[in-house]
Amino acid sequence: MPEFLEFGKHTTYVVSSFSLTMMVLVINVVTARLRLAARIKRTRQRLALEENS
């Protein structure tokens, strides 16, 4: 294992912190994309209703 990956007795803390951070970042991106998609869908529906009126 490369030297920069050797954390001694702190390995558990470092790996769990990194994993949690990556999980939060992924969840943040996924939820932002889902919210954007929902907002675009609502806007398109509203524009379609206005055009038909």
C-alpha distance matrix in Angstrom:
0.0 3.8 6.4 8.4 6.7 7.2 10.9 12.1 15.1 15.4 12.7 15.6 17.7 15.4 14.5 18.2 19.5 17.6 18.8 22.2 22.5 21.7 24.1 26.8 26.5 26.8 29.7 31.3 31.3 32.6 35.4 36.4 36.7 38.7 41.0 41.6 42.5 44.8 46.5 47.0 48.5 50.9 51.9 52.7 54.7 56.6 57.4 58.6 60.9 62.3 63.0 64.9 67.0
3.8 0.0 3.8 5.6 5.6 7.0 10.6 12.6 16.0 15.7 13.4 16.7 18.1 15.3 15.0 18.8 19.4 17.3 19.1 22.4 22.1 21.4 24.3 26.6 25.9 26.6 29.7 30.8 30.7 32.4 35.2 35.8 36.2 38.5 40.6 41.0 42.1 44.6 45.9 46.4 48.2 50.5 51.3 52.2 54.4 56.1 56.7 58.2 60.5 61.6 62.3 64.4 66.5
6.4 3.8 0.0 3.8 5.4 5.4 8.6 10.5 14.1 13.9 12.5 16.1 17.1 14.4 15.1 18.8 19.0 17.4 19.8 22.7 22.3 22.2 25.2 27.1 26.6 27.8 30.7 31.6 31.8 33.8 36.2 36.8 37.6 39.9 41.7 42.2 43.6 46.0 47.1 47.8 49.7 51.8 52.6 53.7 55.9 57.4 58.1 59.7 62.0 63.0 63.9 66.0 67.9
8.4 5.6 3.8 0.0 3.8 5.6 7.7 10.8 14.0 12.7 11.3 14.8 15.1 11.9 12.9 16.5 16.1 14.4 17.1 19.8 19.0 19.1 22.2 23.9 23.2 24.7 27.6 28.3 28.5 30.7 33.0 33.4 34.4 36.8 38.4 38.9 40.4 42.8 43.8 44.5 46.6 48.6 49.2 50.5 52.7 54.1 54.8 56.5 58.7 59.6 60.6 62.8 64.6
6.7 5.6 5.4 3.8 0.0 3.8 6.2 9.2 12.0 10.8 8.5 11.8 12.7 9.7 9.8 13.6 14.0 12.3 14.4 17.4 17.2 17.1 19.9 22.0 21.7 22.8 25.6 26.7 27.1 28.8 31.2 32.0 32.9 35.0 36.9 37.6 38.9 41.1 42.4 43.3 45.1 47.1 48.0 49.2 51.2 52.8 53.7 55.2 57.3 58.5 59.5 61.5 63.3
7.2 7.0 5.4 5.6 3.8 0.0 3.8 5.8 9.1 8.9 7.2 10.9 12.2 10.1 10.8 14.4 15.0 14.2 16.3 19.1 19.3 19.7 22.2 24.2 24.3 25.6 28.1 29.3 30.0 31.7 33.9 34.9 35.9 37.9 39.6 40.6 42.0 44.0 45.3 46.4 48.1 50.0 51.0 52.3 54.3 55.8 56.8 58.4 60.3 61.5 62.7 64.6 66.4
10.9 10.6 8.6 7.7 6.2 3.8 0.0 3.8 6.3 5.3 4.9 8.6 9.2 7.6 9.4 12.4 12.8 12.8 15.2 17.4 17.7 18.8 21.1 22.7 23.3 24.9 27.0 28.1 29.3 31.0 32.9 33.9 35.4 37.2 38.7 39.8 41.4 43.2 44.4 45.8 47.5 49.1 50.3 51.8 53.6 54.9 56.1 57.8 59.6 60.8 62.1 64.1 65.6
12.1 12.6 10.5 10.8 9.2 5.8 3.8 0.0 3.8 5.4 5.9 9.1 10.3 10.1 11.7 14.2 15.1 15.7 17.7 19.7 20.6 21.8 23.7 25.4 26.4 27.8 29.7 31.0 32.4 33.9 35.7 37.0 38.4 40.0 41.5 42.9 44.4 46.1 47.4 48.9 50.5 52.0 53.3 54.9 56.5 57.9 59.3 60.9 62.6 63.8 65.2 67.1 68.6
15.1 16.0 14.1 14.0 12.0 9.1 6.3 3.8 0.0 3.8 5.6 7.3 8.5 9.7 11.3 12.9 14.2 15.6 17.2 18.7 20.1 21.6 23.1 24.7 26.1 27.6 29.1 30.5 32.2 33.6 35.0 36.5 38.2 39.5 40.9 42.6 44.1 45.5 46.9 48.6 50.1 51.4 52.9 54.6 56.0 57.3 58.9 60.5 62.0 63.4 65.0 66.7 68.1
15.4 15.7 13.9 12.7 10.8 8.9 5.3 5.4 3.8 0.0 3.8 5.6 5.3 6.2 8.6 10.1 10.7 12.2 14.2 15.5 16.5 18.4 20.0 21.3 22.6 24.4 25.8 27.0 28.8 30.4 31.7 33.1 34.9 36.3 37.5 39.1 40.8 42.2 43.5 45.2 46.8 48.1 49.5 51.2 52.7 53.9 55.5 57.2 58.7 59.9 61.5 63.3 64.7
12.7 13.4 12.5 11.3 8.5 7.2 4.9 5.9 5.6 3.8 0.0 3.8 5.5 5.2 6.0 8.3 9.8 10.5 12.0 14.0 15.3 16.4 18.0 19.9 21.1 22.4 24.1 25.6 27.1 28.4 30.0 31.6 33.0 34.4 36.0 37.5 38.9 40.4 42.0 43.5 44.9 46.5 47.9 49.4 51.0 52.4 53.9 55.4 57.0 58.4 59.8 61.6 63.1
15.6 16.7 16.1 14.8 11.8 10.9 8.6 9.1 7.3 5.6 3.8 0.0 3.8 5.6 5.4 6.0 8.4 10.0 10.5 12.0 14.1 15.4 16.3 18.1 19.9 21.0 22.2 24.1 25.9 26.8 28.2 30.1 31.7 32.7 34.2 36.1 37.4 38.6 40.3 42.0 43.2 44.7 46.3 47.9 49.2 50.7 52.3 53.8 55.2 56.8 58.3 59.9 61.3
17.7 18.1 17.1 15.1 12.7 12.2 9.2 10.3 8.5 5.3 5.5 3.8 0.0 3.8 5.6 5.3 6.0 8.5 9.9 10.5 12.0 14.2 15.2 16.4 18.2 19.9 21.0 22.3 24.4 25.7 26.8 28.4 30.3 31.5 32.7 34.5 36.2 37.3 38.7 40.5 42.0 43.2 44.7 46.5 47.9 49.1 50.8 52.4 53.8 55.1 56.8 58.5 59.8
15.4 15.3 14.4 11.9 9.7 10.1 7.6 10.1 9.7 6.2 5.2 5.6 3.8 0.0 3.8 5.5 5.2 6.1 8.5 9.9 10.5 12.2 14.1 15.4 16.5 18.3 20.0 21.1 22.7 24.3 25.8 27.1 28.8 30.3 31.6 33.1 34.8 36.2 37.5 39.1 40.8 42.1 43.4 45.2 46.8 48.0 49.4 51.2 52.7 53.9 55.5 57.3 58.7
14.5 15.0 15.1 12.9 9.8 10.8 9.4 11.7 11.3 8.6 6.0 5.4 5.6 3.8 0.0 3.8 5.5 5.1 6.0 8.5 9.9 10.6 12.1 14.2 15.4 16.4 18.2 19.9 21.2 22.4 24.2 25.8 27.1 28.5 30.2 31.7 33.0 34.5 36.1 37.6 39.0 40.6 42.1 43.5 45.1 46.6 48.0 49.5 51.1 52.6 54.0 55.7 57.2
18.2 18.8 18.8 16.5 13.6 14.4 12.4 14.2 12.9 10.1 8.3 6.0 5.3 5.5 3.8 0.0 3.8 5.5 5.0 6.0 8.5 9.9 10.4 12.2 14.2 15.3 16.3 18.1 20.0 20.9 22.3 24.1 25.8 26.8 28.3 30.1 31.5 32.7 34.3 36.1 37.3 38.7 40.4 42.0 43.3 44.7 46.4 47.9 49.3 50.8 52.4 53.9 55.4
19.5 19.4 19.0 16.1 14.0 15.0 12.8 15.1 14.2 10.7 9.8 8.4 6.0 5.2 5.5 3.8 0.0 3.8 5.5 5.2 6.1 8.6 9.9 10.6 12.3 14.3 15.4 16.4 18.5 20.0 21.1 22.5 24.5 25.8 26.9 28.6 30.4 31.6 32.8 34.7 36.3 37.4 38.9 40.7 42.2 43.3 44.9 46.7 48.0 49.3 51.0 52.7 54.0
17.6 17.3 17.4 14.4 12.3 14.2 12.8 15.7 15.6 12.2 10.5 10.0 8.5 6.1 5.1 5.5 3.8 0.0 3.8 5.5 5.1 6.2 8.6 10.0 10.6 12.3 14.3 15.3 16.7 18.4 20.0 21.2 22.8 24.4 25.8 27.2 28.8 30.4 31.7 33.1 34.8 36.3 37.6 39.2 40.9 42.2 43.5 45.2 46.9 48.1 49.5 51.4 52.9
18.8 19.1 19.8 17.1 14.4 16.3 15.2 17.7 17.2 14.2 12.0 10.5 9.9 8.5 6.0 5.0 5.5 3.8 0.0 3.8 5.5 5.2 6.1 8.7 10.0 10.6 12.2 14.2 15.5 16.5 18.2 20.0 21.3 22.5 24.2 25.8 27.1 28.6 30.2 31.7 33.0 34.6 36.2 37.6 39.1 40.6 42.1 43.5 45.1 46.6 48.1 49.7 51.3
22.2 22.4 22.7 19.8 17.4 19.1 17.4 19.7 18.7 15.5 14.0 12.0 10.5 9.9 8.5 6.0 5.2 5.5 3.8 0.0 3.8 5.5 5.0 6.2 8.6 9.9 10.5 12.2 14.4 15.3 16.4 18.2 20.1 21.0 22.3 24.2 25.8 26.8 28.4 30.2 31.5 32.8 34.4 36.2 37.4 38.7 40.5 42.0 43.4 44.8 46.5 48.1 49.4
22.5 22.1 22.3 19.0 17.2 19.3 17.7 20.6 20.1 16.5 15.3 14.1 12.0 10.5 9.9 8.5 6.1 5.1 5.5 3.8 0.0 3.8 5.4 5.2 6.2 8.7 10.0 10.5 12.5 14.3 15.5 16.6 18.6 20.1 21.1 22.6 24.5 25.9 27.0 28.7 30.4 31.7 32.9 34.8 36.4 37.5 39.0 40.8 42.3 43.4 45.0 46.9 48.2
21.7 21.4 22.2 19.1 17.1 19.7 18.8 21.8 21.6 18.4 16.4 15.4 14.2 12.2 10.6 9.9 8.6 6.2 5.2 5.5 3.8 0.0 3.8 5.5 5.1 6.2 8.6 9.8 10.7 12.3 14.2 15.4 16.7 18.4 20.0 21.2 22.7 24.4 25.8 27.1 28.7 30.4 31.6 33.1 34.8 36.3 37.6 39.1 40.9 42.2 43.5 45.3 46.9
24.1 24.3 25.2 22.2 19.9 22.2 21.1 23.7 23.1 20.0 18.0 16.3 15.2 14.1 12.1 10.4 9.9 8.6 6.1 5.0 5.4 3.8 0.0 3.8 5.5 5.2 6.1 8.5 10.0 10.6 12.1 14.1 15.5 16.4 18.2 19.9 21.1 22.5 24.2 25.8 27.0 28.5 30.2 31.7 33.0 34.5 36.1 37.5 39.1 40.6 42.1 43.7 45.2
26.8 26.6 27.1 23.9 22.0 24.2 22.7 25.4 24.7 21.3 19.9 18.1 16.4 15.4 14.2 12.2 10.6 10.0 8.7 6.2 5.2 5.5 3.8 0.0 3.8 5.5 5.1 6.0 8.7 9.9 10.5 12.1 14.3 15.3 16.3 18.2 19.9 21.0 22.3 24.2 25.7 26.8 28.3 30.2 31.5 32.7 34.4 36.1 37.4 38.7 40.4 42.1 43.4
26.5 25.9 26.6 23.2 21.7 24.3 23.3 26.4 26.1 22.6 21.1 19.9 18.2 16.5 15.4 14.2 12.3 10.6 10.0 8.6 6.2 5.1 5.5 3.8 0.0 3.8 5.5 5.0 6.3 8.7 10.0 10.6 12.4 14.3 15.4 16.6 18.5 20.1 21.1 22.6 24.5 25.9 27.0 28.7 30.5 31.6 32.9 34.7 36.4 37.5 39.0 40.9 42.3
26.8 26.6 27.8 24.7 22.8 25.6 24.9 27.8 27.6 24.4 22.4 21.0 19.9 18.3 16.4 15.3 14.3 12.3 10.6 9.9 8.7 6.2 5.2 5.5 3.8 0.0 3.8 5.4 5.2 6.1 8.6 9.9 10.7 12.3 14.3 15.4 16.6 18.4 20.0 21.2 22.7 24.5 25.8 27.1 28.8 30.4 31.7 33.1 34.9 36.3 37.6 39.3 41.0
29.7 29.7 30.7 27.6 25.6 28.1 27.0 29.7 29.1 25.8 24.1 22.2 21.0 20.0 18.2 16.3 15.4 14.3 12.2 10.5 10.0 8.6 6.1 5.1 5.5 3.8 0.0 3.8 5.5 5.1 6.0 8.4 9.9 10.5 12.1 14.1 15.3 16.4 18.1 19.9 21.0 22.4 24.2 25.7 27.0 28.5 30.1 31.6 33.0 34.6 36.1 37.6 39.1
31.3 30.8 31.6 28.3 26.7 29.3 28.1 31.0 30.5 27.0 25.6 24.1 22.3 21.1 19.9 18.1 16.4 15.3 14.2 12.2 10.5 9.8 8.5 6.0 5.0 5.4 3.8 0.0 3.8 5.6 5.4 6.1 8.6 10.0 10.6 12.2 14.3 15.5 16.4 18.3 20.0 21.2 22.4 24.3 25.9 26.9 28.5 30.3 31.7 32.9 34.6 36.4 37.7
31.3 30.7 31.8 28.5 27.1 30.0 29.3 32.4 32.2 28.8 27.1 25.9 24.4 22.7 21.2 20.0 18.5 16.7 15.5 14.4 12.5 10.7 10.0 8.7 6.3 5.2 5.5 3.8 0.0 3.8 5.6 5.2 6.2 8.7 10.0 10.6 12.3 14.3 15.4 16.5 18.4 20.1 21.0 22.5 24.4 25.8 26.9 28.6 30.4 31.6 32.9 34.8 36.4
32.6 32.4 33.8 30.7 28.8 31.7 31.0 33.9 33.6 30.4 28.4 26.8 25.7 24.3 22.4 20.9 20.0 18.4 16.5 15.3 14.3 12.3 10.6 9.9 8.7 6.1 5.1 5.6 3.8 0.0 3.8 5.5 5.2 6.2 8.7 9.9 10.6 12.4 14.3 15.4 16.6 18.5 20.0 21.2 22.7 24.4 25.8 27.1 28.8 30.4 31.7 33.3 35.0
35.4 35.2 36.2 33.0 31.2 33.9 32.9 35.7 35.0 31.7 30.0 28.2 26.8 25.8 24.2 22.3 21.1 20.0 18.2 16.4 15.5 14.2 12.1 10.5 10.0 8.6 6.0 5.4 5.6 3.8 0.0 3.8 5.4 5.0 6.1 8.5 9.8 10.5 12.2 14.1 15.3 16.4 18.2 19.9 21.1 22.4 24.2 25.7 27.0 28.6 30.2 31.7 33.1
36.4 35.8 36.8 33.4 32.0 34.9 33.9 37.0 36.5 33.1 31.6 30.1 28.4 27.1 25.8 24.1 22.5 21.2 20.0 18.2 16.6 15.4 14.1 12.1 10.6 9.9 8.4 6.1 5.2 5.5 3.8 0.0 3.8 5.5 5.2 6.1 8.6 9.9 10.5 12.2 14.2 15.4 16.4 18.3 20.0 21.0 22.4 24.3 25.8 26.9 28.5 30.4 31.7
36.7 36.2 37.6 34.4 32.9 35.9 35.4 38.4 38.2 34.9 33.0 31.7 30.3 28.8 27.1 25.8 24.5 22.8 21.3 20.1 18.6 16.7 15.5 14.3 12.4 10.7 9.9 8.6 6.2 5.2 5.4 3.8 0.0 3.8 5.5 5.1 6.1 8.6 9.8 10.5 12.2 14.3 15.3 16.4 18.4 19.9 21.0 22.5 24.4 25.7 26.9 28.7 30.4
38.7 38.5 39.9 36.8 35.0 37.9 37.2 40.0 39.5 36.3 34.4 32.7 31.5 30.3 28.5 26.8 25.8 24.4 22.5 21.0 20.1 18.4 16.4 15.3 14.3 12.3 10.5 10.0 8.7 6.2 5.0 5.5 3.8 0.0 3.8 5.4 5.1 6.2 8.6 9.9 10.6 12.4 14.2 15.4 16.6 18.4 20.0 21.2 22.7 24.5 25.8 27.2 28.9
41.0 40.6 41.7 38.4 36.9 39.6 38.7 41.5 40.9 37.5 36.0 34.2 32.7 31.6 30.2 28.3 26.9 25.8 24.2 22.3 21.1 20.0 18.2 16.3 15.4 14.3 12.1 10.6 10.0 8.7 6.1 5.2 5.5 3.8 0.0 3.8 5.4 5.1 6.1 8.6 9.8 10.6 12.2 14.2 15.4 16.4 18.3 19.9 21.1 22.5 24.3 25.9 27.2
41.6 41.0 42.2 38.9 37.6 40.6 39.8 42.9 42.6 39.1 37.5 36.1 34.5 33.1 31.7 30.1 28.6 27.2 25.8 24.2 22.6 21.2 19.9 18.2 16.6 15.4 14.1 12.2 10.6 9.9 8.5 6.1 5.1 5.4 3.8 0.0 3.8 5.4 5.1 6.1 8.6 9.9 10.5 12.2 14.2 15.3 16.4 18.3 20.0 21.0 22.4 24.4 25.9
42.5 42.1 43.6 40.4 38.9 42.0 41.4 44.4 44.1 40.8 38.9 37.4 36.2 34.8 33.0 31.5 30.4 28.8 27.1 25.8 24.5 22.7 21.1 19.9 18.5 16.6 15.3 14.3 12.3 10.6 9.8 8.6 6.1 5.1 5.4 3.8 0.0 3.8 5.5 5.1 6.2 8.7 9.9 10.6 12.3 14.3 15.4 16.5 18.5 20.0 21.1 22.7 24.6
44.8 44.6 46.0 42.8 41.1 44.0 43.2 46.1 45.5 42.2 40.4 38.6 37.3 36.2 34.5 32.7 31.6 30.4 28.6 26.8 25.9 24.4 22.5 21.0 20.1 18.4 16.4 15.5 14.3 12.4 10.5 9.9 8.6 6.2 5.1 5.4 3.8 0.0 3.8 5.5 5.1 6.2 8.6 9.9 10.6 12.3 14.3 15.4 16.6 18.4 20.0 21.3 22.8
46.5 45.9 47.1 43.8 42.4 45.3 44.4 47.4 46.9 43.5 42.0 40.3 38.7 37.5 36.1 34.3 32.8 31.7 30.2 28.4 27.0 25.8 24.2 22.3 21.1 20.0 18.1 16.4 15.4 14.3 12.2 10.5 9.8 8.6 6.1 5.1 5.5 3.8 0.0 3.8 5.4 5.1 6.1 8.6 9.9 10.5 12.2 14.2 15.4 16.5 18.3 20.1 21.2
47.0 46.4 47.8 44.5 43.3 46.4 45.8 48.9 48.6 45.2 43.5 42.0 40.5 39.1 37.6 36.1 34.7 33.1 31.7 30.2 28.7 27.1 25.8 24.2 22.6 21.2 19.9 18.3 16.5 15.4 14.1 12.2 10.5 9.9 8.6 6.1 5.1 5.5 3.8 0.0 3.8 5.5 5.1 6.1 8.6 9.9 10.5 12.2 14.2 15.3 16.4 18.4 20.1
48.5 48.2 49.7 46.6 45.1 48.1 47.5 50.5 50.1 46.8 44.9 43.2 42.0 40.8 39.0 37.3 36.3 34.8 33.0 31.5 30.4 28.7 27.0 25.7 24.5 22.7 21.0 20.0 18.4 16.6 15.3 14.2 12.2 10.6 9.8 8.6 6.2 5.1 5.4 3.8 0.0 3.8 5.4 5.2 6.2 8.6 9.9 10.6 12.4 14.3 15.4 16.7 18.6
50.9 50.5 51.8 48.6 47.1 50.0 49.1 52.0 51.4 48.1 46.5 44.7 43.2 42.1 40.6 38.7 37.4 36.3 34.6 32.8 31.7 30.4 28.5 26.8 25.9 24.5 22.4 21.2 20.1 18.5 16.4 15.4 14.3 12.4 10.6 9.9 8.7 6.2 5.1 5.5 3.8 0.0 3.8 5.5 5.1 6.1 8.6 9.9 10.6 12.4 14.3 15.5 16.7
51.9 51.3 52.6 49.2 48.0 51.0 50.3 53.3 52.9 49.5 47.9 46.3 44.7 43.4 42.1 40.4 38.9 37.6 36.2 34.4 32.9 31.6 30.2 28.3 27.0 25.8 24.2 22.4 21.0 20.0 18.2 16.4 15.3 14.2 12.2 10.5 9.9 8.6 6.1 5.1 5.4 3.8 0.0 3.8 5.4 5.1 6.1 8.6 9.9 10.5 12.3 14.3 15.5
52.7 52.2 53.7 50.5 49.2 52.3 51.8 54.9 54.6 51.2 49.4 47.9 46.5 45.2 43.5 42.0 40.7 39.2 37.6 36.2 34.8 33.1 31.7 30.2 28.7 27.1 25.7 24.3 22.5 21.2 19.9 18.3 16.4 15.4 14.2 12.2 10.6 9.9 8.6 6.1 5.2 5.5 3.8 0.0 3.8 5.4 5.1 6.1 8.6 9.9 10.5 12.4 14.3
54.7 54.4 55.9 52.7 51.2 54.3 53.6 56.5 56.0 52.7 51.0 49.2 47.9 46.8 45.1 43.3 42.2 40.9 39.1 37.4 36.4 34.8 33.0 31.5 30.5 28.8 27.0 25.9 24.4 22.7 21.1 20.0 18.4 16.6 15.4 14.2 12.3 10.6 9.9 8.6 6.2 5.1 5.4 3.8 0.0 3.8 5.5 5.1 6.2 8.7 9.9 10.7 12.5
56.6 56.1 57.4 54.1 52.8 55.8 54.9 57.9 57.3 53.9 52.4 50.7 49.1 48.0 46.6 44.7 43.3 42.2 40.6 38.7 37.5 36.3 34.5 32.7 31.6 30.4 28.5 26.9 25.8 24.4 22.4 21.0 19.9 18.4 16.4 15.3 14.3 12.3 10.5 9.9 8.6 6.1 5.1 5.4 3.8 0.0 3.8 5.4 5.1 6.3 8.7 10.0 10.7
57.4 56.7 58.1 54.8 53.7 56.8 56.1 59.3 58.9 55.5 53.9 52.3 50.8 49.4 48.0 46.4 44.9 43.5 42.1 40.5 39.0 37.6 36.1 34.4 32.9 31.7 30.1 28.5 26.9 25.8 24.2 22.4 21.0 20.0 18.3 16.4 15.4 14.3 12.2 10.5 9.9 8.6 6.1 5.1 5.5 3.8 0.0 3.8 5.4 5.0 6.2 8.7 10.0
58.6 58.2 59.7 56.5 55.2 58.4 57.8 60.9 60.5 57.2 55.4 53.8 52.4 51.2 49.5 47.9 46.7 45.2 43.5 42.0 40.8 39.1 37.5 36.1 34.7 33.1 31.6 30.3 28.6 27.1 25.7 24.3 22.5 21.2 19.9 18.3 16.5 15.4 14.2 12.2 10.6 9.9 8.6 6.1 5.1 5.4 3.8 0.0 3.8 5.4 5.1 6.3 8.7
60.9 60.5 62.0 58.7 57.3 60.3 59.6 62.6 62.0 58.7 57.0 55.2 53.8 52.7 51.1 49.3 48.0 46.9 45.1 43.4 42.3 40.9 39.1 37.4 36.4 34.9 33.0 31.7 30.4 28.8 27.0 25.8 24.4 22.7 21.1 20.0 18.5 16.6 15.4 14.2 12.4 10.6 9.9 8.6 6.2 5.1 5.4 3.8 0.0 3.8 5.5 5.2 6.3
62.3 61.6 63.0 59.6 58.5 61.5 60.8 63.8 63.4 59.9 58.4 56.8 55.1 53.9 52.6 50.8 49.3 48.1 46.6 44.8 43.4 42.2 40.6 38.7 37.5 36.3 34.6 32.9 31.6 30.4 28.6 26.9 25.7 24.5 22.5 21.0 20.0 18.4 16.5 15.3 14.3 12.4 10.5 9.9 8.7 6.3 5.0 5.4 3.8 0.0 3.8 5.5 5.2
63.0 62.3 63.9 60.6 59.5 62.7 62.1 65.2 65.0 61.5 59.8 58.3 56.8 55.5 54.0 52.4 51.0 49.5 48.1 46.5 45.0 43.5 42.1 40.4 39.0 37.6 36.1 34.6 32.9 31.7 30.2 28.5 26.9 25.8 24.3 22.4 21.1 20.0 18.3 16.4 15.4 14.3 12.3 10.5 9.9 8.7 6.2 5.1 5.5 3.8 0.0 3.8 5.5
64.9 64.4 66.0 62.8 61.5 64.6 64.1 67.1 66.7 63.3 61.6 59.9 58.5 57.3 55.7 53.9 52.7 51.4 49.7 48.1 46.9 45.3 43.7 42.1 40.9 39.3 37.6 36.4 34.8 33.3 31.7 30.4 28.7 27.2 25.9 24.4 22.7 21.3 20.1 18.4 16.7 15.5 14.3 12.4 10.7 10.0 8.7 6.3 5.2 5.5 3.8 0.0 3.8
67.0 66.5 67.9 64.6 63.3 66.4 65.6 68.6 68.1 64.7 63.1 61.3 59.8 58.7 57.2 55.4 54.0 52.9 51.3 49.4 48.2 46.9 45.2 43.4 42.3 41.0 39.1 37.7 36.4 35.0 33.1 31.7 30.4 28.9 27.2 25.9 24.6 22.8 21.2 20.1 18.6 16.7 15.5 14.3 12.5 10.7 10.0 8.7 6.3 5.2 5.5 3.8 0.0
